[in-house]
Amino acid sequence: MKPELMLLAINALIVLVAYFFIYPKYCGQNVSRMIQYDLLLSVLALVIAANLFWGSQYAFQFFQWEMNWFWF
């Protein structure tokens, strides 16, 4: 699997779990709690990506631009 697709799949999985399980069960109508969980899940996505690609020299392609894992 290409690294770009792997990162997109990880983020899609996190979004699906968040919107269909975590937010309805733990946040309800509380927007500030949703913001807190969203921040936590965003950090989780960055930690997973860093664990996979930190130090790699792979150049991620975003249309015609090349960038590292963090900016992708």
C-alpha positions as CSV (number, residue, x, y, z in Angstrom):
1,M,0.0,0.0,0.0
2,K,1.3,3.4,-0.9
3,P,2.2,5.6,2.2
4,E,-0.2,8.3,1.0
5,L,-3.1,5.9,0.9
6,M,-2.1,4.5,4.3
7,L,-2.2,7.9,5.9
8,L,-5.5,8.7,4.3
9,A,-7.0,5.4,5.4
10,I,-5.8,5.9,9.0
11,N,-7.4,9.4,9.1
12,A,-10.6,8.1,7.5
13,L,-10.8,5.3,10.1
14,I,-10.3,7.8,12.9
15,V,-13.0,10.1,11.5
16,L,-15.4,7.2,11.1
17,V,-14.9,6.0,14.7
18,A,-15.1,9.5,16.0
19,Y,-18.4,10.5,14.3
20,F,-20.2,7.1,14.6
21,F,-19.0,6.0,18.1
22,I,-17.0,8.4,20.2
23,Y,-18.9,11.7,19.6
24,P,-22.5,10.3,20.0
25,K,-21.6,8.2,23.1
26,Y,-19.3,10.6,25.0
27,C,-20.0,14.1,23.8
28,G,-23.7,14.3,23.0
29,Q,-24.6,18.0,22.5
30,N,-21.6,19.3,24.5
31,V,-19.5,21.2,21.9
32,S,-16.6,21.9,24.2
33,R,-16.2,18.2,25.0
34,M,-16.4,17.4,21.2
35,I,-13.6,19.9,20.6
36,Q,-11.5,18.2,23.3
37,Y,-12.0,14.8,21.8
38,D,-11.3,16.1,18.3
39,L,-8.0,17.6,19.5
40,L,-7.1,14.3,21.2
41,L,-7.9,12.3,18.0
42,S,-6.0,14.7,15.8
43,V,-2.9,14.2,18.1
44,L,-3.5,10.5,17.8
45,A,-3.4,10.7,14.0
46,L,-0.1,12.7,14.2
47,V,1.4,10.2,16.6
48,I,0.5,7.3,14.4
49,A,1.9,9.0,11.3
50,A,5.1,10.0,13.1
51,N,5.6,6.5,14.4
52,L,5.3,5.2,10.8
53,F,7.2,7.8,8.8
54,W,9.5,9.9,11.1
55,G,13.0,9.8,9.7
56,S,12.0,8.3,6.4
57,Q,13.1,10.1,3.3
58,Y,9.8,9.3,1.5
59,A,8.4,12.4,-0.3
60,F,4.7,12.3,-0.2
61,Q,2.9,13.6,-3.4
62,F,0.1,16.0,-3.1
63,F,-0.9,16.7,-6.7
64,Q,2.3,18.2,-8.1
65,W,3.9,19.1,-4.8
66,E,6.3,17.0,-2.7
67,M,6.1,17.2,1.1
68,N,7.0,15.2,4.1
69,W,4.6,13.2,6.2
70,F,3.7,16.0,8.6
71,W,2.5,18.4,6.0
72,F,0.8,15.8,3.9
